[in-house]
């Protein structure tokens, strides 16, 4: 018997509609006591998966709100349990009073992610799909939204389950060989096992490689804007954001500390840091800012090095070029393209593979920068099969499974059944952790703690 839980499924703030979710063995009992349908029938007579209009009642039987109620009988619900949703007017006062009366009839406040956790425990979702739910909620880009939706649809899960089942066939046969050596067993050629293991290796390798892209889709790219003072770094940040986030003045050294913002560029989420101008200075405070700029460039996966195209290169520009060399990816952004060009473009070409001319003032050239970033990180023409893993837990499990499958293939070459058996069991264990078949309780708890209450 499961405890009955209840929670707000929408934020507690003034809005048109607020939703309260109820799930568990006593959900319909509570429904009977807190809701009165306008058609005069009892809530217990209400068919499953139909919406009914009526009154939500207080503990004393007074009407709190006129709302819609939605009832789902187990196992045909999100959690796999009896569930009810109340779609109320989104007043915090109404929502608070409604939840209070629901809790007074025996429900308890749900923990974070408990509805989805119950869906997982009741077999409605596997762990990959459950993680896709939180990814979909937190999606900040179209790429993340599409990938999470594909994972929630079960595309990765189908691949993982196919690998699991095929390895299980090998496991069963090698157990039989070891445990019953004298039995006349159905022949299982080494070539057949090799084919299964090779196919598993190929699919696991593809999944493992997908994490490089999946990490970008989910977490974005840590990026920094560097350059000498007055090259137009803050102007570029403001142009990309579409509003005045950073102070812009003709006075060199205006920006003395880093500014961090999230920007969608080329379909990629950039976690972008605007830095102080890099130059030699005797000002102790500005020196600290310059040091932070250099550190930001070291930590960044992408550096946008901004140069004033209307001036020849200076020693301070050379400092910015040096700082950009620490990054895995860098783009030379030649700013002030609206003015006559005086910069030594040949020297910039020697230092950078990618160059983009823009005018932060006129906002021209930003579309080209958008295209460059998109192509640089492989999202120019995304094809979302859903077979992209997006977090470290998944990547680690796939990596361990792949290593075990590769070792099993090696052991199979010497036809040592004991070794093959051990390696296949380890691969199955890792895949089981990935899908949630054999995952530890503490890992499950950690995953669902990331959810909001009511989901």
VOKE-863808 format. One record per residue (C-alpha): residue number from 1; x, y, z. Coordinates in pm, whole numbers, plus 32768, in hexadecimal, padded with zeros to 4 digits. Layout:
REM residues N
 num   px   py   pz
 NUM    X    Y    Z
...
END
This chain:
REM residues 455
 num   px   py   pz
   1 8000 8000 8000
   2 808F 8153 7F9B
   3 806D 8293 8060
   4 7F97 8397 7FB5
   5 805A 84CF 7F57
   6 7FEF 8628 7EE4
   7 80A1 875F 7E67
   8 8087 8891 7D8B
   9 80DF 8833 7C26
  10 80F9 89A3 7BC1
  11 81AF 8AC6 7C6B
  12 80FA 8B68 7D8E
  13 80C0 8CBD 7CF2
  14 7FA4 8D82 7C5A
  15 7F4D 8CE5 7B0B
  16 7E20 8C71 7A44
  17 7E34 8B02 7AA5
  18 7ED6 8A50 7BCC
  19 7EEF 88D6 7BDC
  20 7EF4 87F5 7D0F
  21 7F56 868A 7CDC
  22 7EE9 8567 7DB9
  23 7F69 83FF 7D9F
  24 7F50 82C1 7E6C
  25 7E64 81BB 7EF5
  26 7D82 82B8 7FA4
  27 7D78 83B3 7E86
  28 7C11 835F 7E26
  29 7B9F 8358 7F93
  30 7C26 84BA 7FC0
  31 7B91 8520 7E71
  32 7A3B 84B1 7EEE
  33 7A58 8597 801E
  34 7AE3 86D4 7F7F
  35 7A30 86EA 7E2E
  36 78C1 870F 7DD4
  37 7872 86EA 7C5F
  38 7778 87E2 7BCF
  39 76B8 86C7 7B29
  40 764D 8649 7C81
  41 76FA 84F9 7C61
  42 77FC 8471 7D53
  43 796D 848F 7CF4
  44 7983 8315 7D17
  45 7892 82F6 7BF1
  46 7970 83CF 7B17
  47 7A12 8304 79FC
  48 7B8B 82ED 79F5
  49 7C49 83E0 7917
  50 7B2C 84D6 78F3
  51 7B1C 8640 7967
  52 7A03 86B0 7A4B
  53 799B 880E 7AB8
  54 7936 8849 7C21
  55 797E 88E4 7D74
  56 7AB7 88B1 7E44
  57 7A4F 88A6 7FB1
  58 7AF5 8916 80F3
  59 7B0C 883D 822B
  60 79C0 88D3 829F
  61 7918 8890 8150
  62 7922 89F6 80CF
  63 7977 8A38 7F64
  64 7AE2 8AA0 7F37
  65 7ADF 8AAF 7DBD
  66 7A28 8A3F 7C84
  67 7B21 8967 7BCC
  68 7B5E 8843 7AE1
  69 7BBC 86EB 7B63
  70 7C6C 85D9 7AA3
  71 7C69 8472 7B25
  72 7D47 834F 7AB3
  73 7D28 81EC 7B36
  74 7E5F 8118 7B6C
  75 7F23 80A6 7AAF
  76 7EBE 8193 7998
  77 7F50 82D1 7A2C
  78 809C 838B 7A33
  79 8103 82EA 7B7D
  80 805C 819B 7B40
  81 7F81 81DF 7C73
  82 7E27 8271 7CA3
  83 7E52 83E3 7C5B
  84 7D81 8520 7C5B
  85 7DD7 8679 7BDB
  86 7D1D 87B5 7C3D
  87 7D36 88D7 7B46
  88 7CDF 8A05 7C1A
  89 7CED 8B7C 7BF1
  90 7E59 8BD5 7C29
  91 7E33 8CAB 7D60
  92 7F38 8C59 7E6C
  93 7E24 8C77 7F72
  94 7D43 8B80 7EB9
  95 7E5E 8A8E 7E73
  96 7EDE 8A94 7FD9
  97 7D83 8A5C 806B
  98 7D3D 8944 7F73
  99 7E80 888B 7FC2
 100 7E41 88B8 8136
 101 7CED 8811 8122
 102 7D79 86F4 804C
 103 7E8F 86B5 8149
 104 7D93 86BC 8266
 105 7CE9 8589 81D3
 106 7E1F 84B0 81F1
 107 7F09 850A 80D6
 108 8069 857F 8120
 109 813A 8686 8073
 110 81FB 85E6 7F55
 111 8375 85F0 7F52
 112 8436 8686 7E2F
 113 840A 85AB 7CFB
 114 8337 84AC 7DB5
 115 822B 848F 7CA9
 116 832D 8439 7B9F
 117 83E8 8359 7C95
 118 82A6 8291 7CC5
 119 827E 8281 7B4B
 120 83DB 81E8 7B3B
 121 839F 80F5 7C5C
 122 8255 8089 7BC0
 123 82F5 8045 7A6F
 124 8258 8168 79B3
 125 83AE 81FB 7964
 126 8512 817B 7973
 127 8628 824D 7A0C
 128 8698 82DE 78BE
 129 8535 8356 7878
 130 8513 83DD 79DA
 131 864F 84AC 79AA
 132 85C0 8525 785F
 133 8495 85B2 791D
 134 8571 869E 79E9
 135 863C 86F2 78B0
 136 84FA 8750 77FC
 137 848D 882A 7920
 138 85E0 88D8 792A
 139 860F 88F2 77AF
 140 8696 8A48 774C
 141 86CE 8A01 75DC
 142 8612 895A 74C1
 143 8726 8854 74A7
 144 8702 87F5 7615
 145 8587 87EC 75F8
 146 858E 8707 74C7
 147 8691 861B 7559
 148 85DB 8600 76A7
 149 8491 85BE 75F6
 150 8533 84A9 7528
 151 85CB 840B 765F
 152 847B 841F 770E
 153 83E2 8369 75E5
 154 84D1 824B 762F
 155 85C3 8252 750A
 156 86FC 8226 75DF
 157 8643 812F 76BE
 158 85EB 8052 7594
 159 8758 8041 752C
 160 87CA 7FF4 768E
 161 86C0 7EE8 76BE
 162 8720 7E45 7574
 163 888C 7E33 75E2
 164 8828 7DB0 7739
 165 8750 7C98 76AB
 166 885A 7C28 75B3
 167 8966 7C1A 76C3
 168 8875 7B5B 77A0
 169 8867 7A49 7695
 170 89E2 7A27 76A3
 171 89DD 7A26 781F
 172 88DA 790F 782C
 173 899F 7834 773C
 174 8AEF 785E 77E6
 175 8A50 781C 7939
 176 89C9 76D8 78A9
 177 8B20 7676 781F
 178 8BC5 76AE 7971
 179 8AB2 7625 7A53
 180 8A51 74F7 797E
 181 8B8A 7488 78C1
 182 8B0A 7326 7888
 183 89B8 7389 77F9
 184 8970 7371 7686
 185 892A 74E4 7657
 186 88B1 758E 751D
 187 89E8 7602 7463
 188 8A42 7771 7486
 189 8B56 77C7 7395
 190 8C67 78B8 7401
 191 8C24 7975 72BF
 192 8ABE 79B4 7333
 193 8B35 7A3D 7480
 194 8C3B 7B0E 73CE
 195 8B2F 7BA3 72EC
 196 8A56 7C01 7417
 197 8B7B 7C98 74D5
 198 8BF7 7D54 73A1
 199 8A9F 7DEB 7364
 200 8A85 7E4C 74D3
 201 8BDE 7EEB 74BE
 202 8B79 7FB2 738A
 203 8A3A 8038 742A
 204 8AE1 8087 7577
 205 8BFD 8139 74C0
 206 8B02 8211 7409
 207 8A52 8266 7550
 208 8B9C 82B2 75FC
 209 8C06 839F 74E5
 210 8AB2 844B 74F0
 211 8B00 84D5 764B
 212 8BED 85DA 75BB
 213 8AC6 866E 7500
 214 89CA 8622 7611
 215 8A97 86DE 7713
 216 8A90 8814 7638
 217 891B 87F1 75FC
 218 88D1 87D8 776F
 219 89D9 88AE 781C
 220 8A3A 89A4 770F
 221 8B99 8A27 76D6
 222 8C6A 8AE4 77D4
 223 8CD9 8C14 770F
 224 8D94 8D5A 7741
 225 8DB2 8EA5 7688
 226 8F15 8F2B 769B
 227 8FD0 904B 75FE
 228 9080 918F 7649
 229 8FC1 92B2 76E7
 230 8EC9 935F 75FE
 231 8ED8 924F 74F5
 232 8D60 922D 751C
 233 8D3E 90FE 7601
 234 8C20 9188 76D1
 235 8B7B 9216 7598
 236 8B87 90B9 74FE
 237 8AED 9022 7638
 238 89D4 9123 7630
 239 899B 90E9 74BB
 240 8982 8F70 74EE
 241 8897 8F98 7615
 242 87C1 909D 756A
 243 87CC 9189 7693
 244 88C3 925D 7756
 245 8953 9169 7856
 246 8AB3 91F5 786C
 247 8B17 9362 7896
 248 8BB6 93EC 775A
 249 8C86 952D 775D
 250 8DAE 95B6 7693
 251 8E80 95A5 77D3
 252 8F77 9483 77CC
 253 8F5B 939C 78F8
 254 8DE6 93D6 7937
 255 8DAC 9260 7963
 256 8E7A 91F0 7A8F
 257 8DCD 90AD 7AEA
 258 8D31 8F8D 7A2F
 259 8BC3 8F88 79C7
 260 8B1A 8E39 798A
 261 89E9 8DFE 78AD
 262 8946 8CE5 77E7
 263 8924 8D21 7671
 264 8891 8C45 7561
 265 8978 8C58 7434
 266 8968 8B67 730F
 267 8875 8A8E 73CF
 268 897E 8A62 74DD
 269 8956 8AE4 7640
 270 8A8A 8BB3 768F
 271 8AD3 8BF1 77FF
 272 8B87 8D2F 77A3
 273 8C72 8DFE 787A
 274 8CBF 8F65 7815
 275 8E16 8FBA 789E
 276 8EE3 90ED 78F1
 277 8FC7 916F 77DE
 278 911A 90C2 77D8
 279 923A 91B8 77E5
 280 9365 9221 78B4
 281 92F3 9300 79D0
 282 9374 9390 7B17
 283 9217 93A6 7BAC
 284 9204 9290 7CB3
 285 908C 9264 7C91
 286 909E 9254 7B16
 287 91BC 9157 7B34
 288 90D2 906E 7BF2
 289 8FD5 9092 7ADA
 290 90DC 9040 79D3
 291 9145 8F08 7A95
 292 8FDA 8E99 7AA4
 293 8FBF 8ECF 792C
 294 90EA 8DED 78ED
 295 905D 8CE2 79D9
 296 8F08 8CF6 792E
 297 8FB1 8CB5 77DF
 298 906D 8B89 7870
 299 8F2C 8AF1 78F9
 300 8E60 8B2F 77BE
 301 8E18 8A31 76B0
 302 8DD4 8B4D 75BC
 303 8E7E 8CA1 75B9
 304 8DFD 8DC5 74EB
 305 8F2D 8EA5 74BC
 306 8EB6 9000 7464
 307 8F91 90ED 739B
 308 8F57 9256 7334
 309 8F5F 923E 71BA
 310 8F80 93B8 7196
 311 90DC 93B8 7237
 312 9227 9308 71F6
 313 927C 91EA 72E2
 314 9325 924F 7428
 315 93EB 91A0 7539
 316 92A8 9181 7602
 317 920C 90C7 74DB
 318 932D 8FD1 74ED
 319 92D8 8F8B 765A
 320 9174 8F38 75EF
 321 91F4 8E54 74D9
 322 92CD 8D9A 75D6
 323 91AB 8D76 76C9
 324 90D0 8CDD 75BA
 325 91CF 8BCD 756C
 326 9174 8B18 76B0
 327 9010 8AD4 763A
 328 8FA7 899E 7577
 329 8EE9 8A7B 7482
 330 8F1C 8BEA 7430
 331 8E89 8CE4 733D
 332 8F27 8E30 72DF
 333 8E0E 8F2F 72DE
 334 8E79 9064 721A
 335 8D97 9173 72A3
 336 8D40 92CA 7216
 337 8D12 924E 70B2
 338 8C45 938B 7079
 339 8D8D 9450 7080
 340 8EB8 944F 6F94
 341 8F88 9316 6FD4
 342 90EF 9351 704A
 343 9133 9205 70F7
 344 9241 9115 7078
 345 9154 8FFE 7013
 346 9276 8F1D 6FA4
 347 92FB 8F0F 7108
 348 91A1 8EBA 718D
 349 9184 8DA4 708A
 350 92CE 8D10 7103
 351 924D 8D04 7268
 352 90E4 8C95 722D
 353 9041 8B92 714E
 354 8EF4 8C46 715B
 355 8EB8 8DBA 7128
 356 8D72 8E7B 712A
 357 8D3F 8FEC 70DE
 358 8C28 9097 71A0
 359 8BAE 91EB 7208
 360 8B2C 91D6 736C
 361 8AA7 9338 733C
 362 89D7 92E8 7206
 363 89A2 9179 7269
 364 8A1F 910A 7112
 365 8AE3 8FC7 70E5
 366 8A3F 8F20 7211
 367 898A 8E2D 7129
 368 8ADB 8DB7 70A6
 369 8B5C 8D8B 720A
 370 8A21 8CC4 7253
 371 8A6A 8BDE 712B
 372 8BD8 8BB1 718D
 373 8B80 8B43 72F0
 374 8A76 8A56 726E
 375 8B69 89AA 717F
 376 8C83 89A8 727F
 377 8BBB 88DA 7377
 378 8B09 87F6 7283
 379 89AB 8881 72A7
 380 898A 8922 714F
 381 889A 8817 70CE
 382 8839 8746 71FC
 383 879B 85F3 71BF
 384 86F9 8589 7304
 385 86DB 8410 7315
 386 86C6 8424 748F
 387 87F9 8341 74A4
 388 88C2 8451 7550
 389 891F 8430 76BF
 390 8935 8574 777E
 391 89B7 8541 78E0
 392 8AE7 84B4 7994
 393 8A28 8395 7A37
 394 89B8 8313 78E6
 395 8B0E 8349 7847
 396 8BBE 8290 7963
 397 8AD1 8166 794E
 398 8AF6 814F 77D3
 399 8C72 8167 77F0
 400 8C80 804C 78EF
 401 8B98 7F73 781F
 402 8C6B 7FB3 76E8
 403 8DAF 7F58 779B
 404 8D16 7E13 7819
 405 8C93 7DB6 76BF
 406 8DEA 7DF7 7625
 407 8E8D 7D1D 7730
 408 8D8A 7C0D 76F3
 409 8DDF 7C10 7580
 410 8F4E 7BE2 75D3
 411 8EFF 7AC3 76C3
 412 8E23 7A22 75BB
 413 8F50 7A10 74D3
 414 8FF3 7920 75C8
 415 8EA3 7879 7609
 416 8EBC 7896 7782
 417 8D4E 787D 77F0
 418 8D92 78EB 7956
 419 8E32 7A31 78E4
 420 8D23 7A74 77E2
 421 8C1B 7A37 78EB
 422 8CB6 7B2E 79E1
 423 8CDC 7C3E 78D9
 424 8B7A 7C17 7853
 425 8AF0 7C22 79B6
 426 8BAC 7D68 79F3
 427 8B24 7DF8 78AD
 428 89C2 7D97 7910
 429 89F3 7E33 7A66
 430 8A60 7F7F 79CB
 431 8940 7F7C 78D2
 432 8852 7F26 79ED
 433 88CA 805B 7AA9
 434 8894 812B 7971
 435 8729 80C6 7944
 436 86DC 809F 7AB6
 437 86B3 7F25 7ABB
 438 87C6 7EF7 7BC1
 439 8813 8057 7C3A
 440 8856 80A0 7DAB
 441 8753 8153 7E80
 442 883E 8274 7ED2
 443 8872 82BB 7D5F
 444 86FA 82B4 7D25
 445 86C6 83AA 7E44
 446 87D4 8492 7DC0
 447 8739 8498 7C65
 448 85DA 84EF 7CDD
 449 8653 85F6 7DD4
 450 869D 86CE 7CA1
 451 852B 86E0 7C4E
 452 843A 87EB 7CC2
 453 8325 8792 7DB8
 454 81ED 872E 7CF8
 455 82A0 8677 7BDD
END
